[in-house]
């Protein structure tokens, strides 16, 4: 077992990844999907608030909720405000662009549900109560990286997770040596199958895939929506599914595991929406 000490924050006890449907679309999630698809490294001018409001209103999100979440994204350092005549515009900060580039690597990756390497990665951490917001960010980062709580204070993820890269954005804010990370392998006589079932809700992960497939296989999934909104919804749902699936090795996942069907479906629908969505976006910002 090799050991590395990483400065980070500590999470509270692990909540289930699958407490809500992957199709429960929150305004922030939709805004991140929109900026990741149409803005990051593609469009370099501030976006009028009316463009963002119009796109999300088509998805059933109230204008007030869009404005509230834009303000929160400014406060968290993801966006900056810009005055555009009588309107307010928003553009990504360098931090916001980094966050979206990191997510894009998995969103568009060739094997989004395969473990990264062999073995397992373990993490423990402790963060003072007065840094609870940082602790929440750490937990969210670990969850995105495939970690689940195995015991109080002990998190586990499949494969060899590049934890330094995963925590790069928050490491400067963490107390020294607040996170300990280990790589581990399965020992003879101590099979991992039961550990996997304890740490992760396998049937819940399967249900998340099934829900994604059932919705987006339907030809009417986004039939009445502008293409720019449809593609935003698709990517938001895909991000939720990626967050729900920790990339566990297939031998623990049972027969007819649906991850390959989900990946094929996302790739196909994403391609279908590509040209009309870019055309819609160009019309909105013209």
C-alpha positions as CSV (number, residue, x, y, z in Angstrom):
1,X,0.0,0.0,0.0
2,X,1.5,3.3,-1.1
3,X,0.6,6.4,0.8
4,X,0.3,10.1,-0.3
5,X,-0.6,13.1,1.8
6,X,-2.7,15.7,0.1
7,X,-4.0,18.9,1.5
8,X,-7.8,18.9,1.4
9,X,-10.9,19.1,3.4
10,X,-13.0,16.5,5.0
11,X,-16.6,15.5,4.2
12,X,-19.4,14.5,6.4
13,X,-21.0,11.1,6.4
14,X,-21.8,9.9,2.9
15,X,-25.2,10.6,1.4
16,X,-26.5,8.3,-1.3
17,X,-25.8,9.4,-4.9
18,X,-29.2,8.3,-6.0
19,X,-31.6,10.0,-3.6
20,X,-33.1,11.8,-6.6
21,X,-33.7,10.9,-10.3
22,X,-31.0,11.6,-12.8
23,X,-33.7,13.5,-14.7
24,X,-34.3,15.9,-11.8
25,X,-32.8,18.9,-13.5
26,X,-31.7,21.8,-11.3
27,X,-31.1,25.2,-12.8
28,X,-27.4,25.2,-11.9
29,X,-26.9,21.8,-13.5
30,X,-28.6,23.1,-16.7
31,X,-26.5,26.3,-16.7
32,X,-23.3,24.3,-16.4
33,X,-24.3,22.1,-19.2
34,X,-25.1,25.1,-21.4
35,X,-21.8,26.8,-20.7
36,X,-19.9,23.6,-21.2
37,X,-21.5,22.8,-24.5
38,X,-21.7,26.2,-26.2
39,X,-19.4,28.6,-24.4
40,X,-16.3,27.1,-22.9
41,X,-13.4,27.5,-25.4
42,X,-16.0,28.2,-28.1
43,X,-17.6,31.6,-27.5
44,X,-15.6,34.3,-26.0
45,X,-18.0,37.2,-25.5
46,X,-20.3,37.8,-22.5
47,X,-23.7,36.1,-22.8
48,X,-26.8,38.2,-22.3
49,X,-28.9,37.1,-19.4
50,X,-31.9,36.9,-21.8
51,X,-30.2,34.2,-23.9
52,X,-29.7,32.0,-20.8
53,X,-33.2,32.7,-19.5
54,X,-34.8,32.0,-22.8
55,X,-33.0,28.7,-23.2
56,X,-33.9,27.4,-19.7
57,X,-37.4,28.7,-19.8
58,X,-38.0,26.3,-22.7
59,X,-37.0,23.6,-20.3
60,X,-39.5,24.7,-17.7
61,X,-37.2,26.8,-15.5
62,X,-38.5,30.1,-14.2
63,X,-36.6,33.3,-15.1
64,X,-36.2,34.1,-11.4
65,X,-34.6,30.7,-10.8
66,X,-32.2,31.3,-13.6
67,X,-31.2,34.7,-12.3
68,X,-30.7,33.4,-8.7
69,X,-28.4,30.6,-9.9
70,X,-26.5,33.0,-12.1
71,X,-25.9,35.2,-9.1
72,X,-24.7,32.1,-7.1
73,X,-22.4,31.1,-9.8
74,X,-20.9,34.6,-9.8
75,X,-20.5,34.3,-6.0
76,X,-18.7,30.9,-6.3
77,X,-16.3,32.3,-8.8
78,X,-17.5,30.4,-11.9
79,X,-18.9,33.4,-13.7
80,X,-18.3,37.2,-14.0
81,X,-20.9,39.9,-14.7
82,X,-20.5,42.3,-17.6
83,X,-22.6,45.3,-18.4
84,X,-24.0,45.0,-22.0
85,X,-25.8,48.2,-22.7
86,X,-29.1,47.9,-20.8
87,X,-28.6,44.2,-20.1
88,X,-26.3,42.2,-17.9
89,X,-24.0,39.6,-19.5
90,X,-22.2,36.7,-18.0
91,X,-18.9,35.1,-18.9
92,X,-16.8,32.2,-17.6
93,X,-14.0,33.0,-15.2
94,X,-10.7,31.1,-15.7
95,X,-11.8,28.9,-12.8
96,X,-15.2,28.2,-14.4
97,X,-13.5,27.3,-17.6
98,X,-11.1,24.9,-15.8
99,X,-14.1,23.2,-14.1
100,X,-15.9,22.7,-17.4
101,X,-12.8,21.4,-19.2
102,X,-12.2,18.8,-16.5
103,X,-15.8,17.7,-16.7
104,X,-15.6,17.6,-20.5
105,X,-12.9,15.0,-20.4
106,X,-15.3,12.5,-19.0
107,X,-18.4,13.8,-20.8
108,X,-16.8,13.2,-24.2
109,X,-14.4,10.4,-23.2
110,X,-14.4,7.1,-25.0
111,X,-14.9,4.9,-21.9
112,X,-16.8,7.0,-19.3
113,X,-17.8,4.0,-17.2
114,X,-14.5,2.1,-17.1
115,X,-12.2,2.3,-14.0
116,X,-9.1,4.3,-14.3
117,X,-6.5,1.6,-13.7
118,X,-6.4,-1.3,-11.3
119,X,-7.1,-1.7,-7.6
120,X,-8.7,0.8,-5.4
121,X,-8.1,4.2,-4.0
122,X,-8.9,5.1,-0.3
123,X,-9.2,8.5,1.2
124,X,-9.6,9.8,4.8
125,X,-9.8,13.5,5.7
126,X,-10.6,15.8,8.5
127,X,-11.7,19.4,8.1
128,X,-12.6,21.9,10.8
129,X,-16.2,22.8,11.3
130,X,-15.6,26.5,10.3
131,X,-14.6,25.2,6.8
132,X,-17.9,23.4,6.2
133,X,-18.3,24.9,2.7
134,X,-14.9,23.7,1.7
135,X,-15.8,20.3,3.2
136,X,-18.9,20.2,1.0
137,X,-16.8,21.0,-2.1
138,X,-14.4,18.2,-1.2
139,X,-17.2,15.7,-0.8
140,X,-18.7,16.8,-4.1
141,X,-15.3,16.4,-5.8
142,X,-14.8,13.0,-4.4
143,X,-18.2,11.9,-5.4
144,X,-17.6,13.1,-9.0
145,X,-14.3,11.1,-8.9
146,X,-16.2,7.9,-8.1
147,X,-15.7,7.7,-4.3
148,X,-18.3,6.4,-1.8
149,X,-18.2,6.2,2.0
150,X,-17.2,2.7,3.1
151,X,-17.0,3.4,6.8
152,X,-17.2,6.6,8.9
153,X,-14.4,8.8,7.5
154,X,-13.2,6.3,4.9
155,X,-14.0,6.8,1.3
156,X,-13.2,4.3,-1.5
157,X,-13.1,4.5,-5.3
158,X,-12.4,1.9,-8.0
159,X,-9.1,2.1,-9.9
160,X,-6.2,4.5,-9.4
161,X,-7.7,7.9,-9.0
162,X,-5.4,10.9,-9.7
163,X,-6.5,12.6,-6.5
164,X,-4.0,15.5,-6.8
165,X,-5.5,16.4,-10.1
166,X,-9.1,15.9,-8.9
167,X,-8.5,18.2,-5.9
168,X,-6.2,20.7,-7.7
169,X,-8.8,23.5,-7.6
170,X,-9.3,23.3,-3.8
171,X,-5.9,22.2,-2.5
172,X,-4.7,25.8,-1.9
173,X,-7.6,26.3,0.5
174,X,-7.2,23.2,2.5
175,X,-5.4,22.9,5.8
176,X,-2.0,21.1,5.5
177,X,-2.2,17.2,5.7
178,X,-6.0,17.3,6.1
179,X,-6.4,14.5,3.5
180,X,-4.6,11.1,3.5
181,X,-4.9,8.9,0.4
182,X,-3.8,5.3,-0.2
183,X,-3.8,2.9,-3.1
184,X,-4.8,-0.7,-2.3
185,X,-5.3,-4.1,-3.9
186,X,-7.6,-7.0,-3.0
187,X,-6.2,-9.6,-0.6
188,X,-6.7,-13.3,-1.0
189,X,-9.5,-14.4,1.3
190,X,-11.1,-11.0,1.4
191,X,-13.1,-10.6,-1.8
192,X,-14.2,-7.1,-2.7
193,X,-17.7,-8.1,-3.8
194,X,-19.3,-7.5,-0.4
195,X,-17.4,-4.3,0.1
196,X,-18.7,-3.0,-3.2
197,X,-22.3,-3.8,-2.2
198,X,-21.8,-2.1,1.1
199,X,-20.3,1.1,-0.4
200,X,-22.5,1.5,-3.5
201,X,-26.1,1.0,-4.4
202,X,-25.6,-1.2,-7.4
203,X,-29.3,-1.5,-8.2
204,X,-29.8,2.2,-7.8
205,X,-26.9,2.8,-10.3
206,X,-28.6,0.4,-12.7
207,X,-31.9,2.2,-12.3
208,X,-30.2,5.5,-13.1
209,X,-28.9,4.1,-16.4
210,X,-32.4,2.6,-17.2
211,X,-34.0,5.9,-16.6
212,X,-31.6,7.7,-18.9
213,X,-32.1,5.1,-21.6
214,X,-35.9,5.0,-21.3
215,X,-36.2,8.8,-21.6
216,X,-33.6,9.5,-24.4
217,X,-34.5,6.5,-26.5
218,X,-37.9,8.0,-27.0
219,X,-38.1,10.0,-30.3
220,X,-40.3,12.5,-28.5
221,X,-37.8,13.1,-25.7
222,X,-37.1,16.6,-26.9
223,X,-39.4,16.9,-29.9
224,X,-41.1,20.1,-28.9
225,X,-37.9,21.9,-27.7
226,X,-35.4,24.1,-29.5
227,X,-32.3,22.1,-30.3
228,X,-30.1,24.3,-28.1
229,X,-32.4,23.5,-25.1
230,X,-32.6,19.8,-26.1
231,X,-28.8,19.4,-26.2
232,X,-28.5,21.3,-22.9
233,X,-31.0,18.9,-21.3
234,X,-29.2,15.8,-22.7
235,X,-25.8,16.9,-21.4
236,X,-27.3,17.8,-18.0
237,X,-28.8,14.4,-17.7
238,X,-25.6,12.8,-18.9
239,X,-23.6,14.7,-16.2
240,X,-26.1,13.4,-13.6
241,X,-25.6,9.9,-14.8
242,X,-21.8,10.2,-14.8
243,X,-22.0,11.4,-11.2
244,X,-24.2,8.5,-10.2
245,X,-22.0,5.8,-11.8
246,X,-18.6,5.5,-10.1
247,X,-17.0,3.3,-12.8
248,X,-17.0,0.0,-10.9
249,X,-15.4,-3.0,-12.5
250,X,-17.9,-4.9,-14.6
251,X,-17.5,-8.2,-12.6
252,X,-19.4,-6.6,-9.7
253,X,-22.2,-5.2,-11.8
254,X,-24.3,-8.3,-12.8
255,X,-25.5,-9.5,-16.2
256,X,-26.7,-7.1,-18.9
257,X,-25.1,-4.0,-17.3
258,X,-26.6,-1.0,-19.2
259,X,-23.6,1.3,-19.2
260,X,-22.6,0.6,-22.8
261,X,-26.2,1.2,-24.0
262,X,-26.2,4.6,-22.1
263,X,-22.9,5.6,-23.7
264,X,-24.0,4.7,-27.2
265,X,-27.3,6.5,-26.8
266,X,-25.7,9.6,-25.5
267,X,-23.2,9.7,-28.3
268,X,-25.9,9.2,-30.9
269,X,-28.3,11.8,-29.6
270,X,-25.5,14.3,-28.9
271,X,-24.5,14.0,-32.5
272,X,-28.1,14.4,-33.7
273,X,-28.5,17.7,-31.8
274,X,-25.1,19.1,-32.7
275,X,-25.7,21.1,-35.9
276,X,-29.2,22.4,-35.1
277,X,-28.2,23.3,-31.6
278,X,-25.1,25.3,-32.8
279,X,-27.3,27.0,-35.4
280,X,-29.8,27.9,-32.7
281,X,-27.0,29.2,-30.4
282,X,-25.6,31.4,-33.2
283,X,-29.1,32.9,-33.8
284,X,-29.5,33.7,-30.1
285,X,-26.2,35.5,-29.7
286,X,-26.3,37.3,-33.1
